């Protein structure tokens, strides 16, 4: 049954090491991708890293979809998106 391990996790407030390592890897990959976005200010970059930190795999999936849309949107010569 799944309830017993989940209750143990909630009561002890300790995550397995593999989950912590996976979380750190996803935050690193997010930061690495955002490093290449030169036109983006620091605050939105920090927001994305924190979102991935808070929501783990789901947050990283949302980030990848946003990054795909951000990179596939044609840009105007001044840096803004075309209407």
PyMOL commands that set and color helices and strands:
alter all, ss='L'
color gray80, all
select helices_A, chain A and resi 2-12+17-35+42-72
alter helices_A, ss='H'
color red, helices_A
deselect
rebuild
show_as cartoon
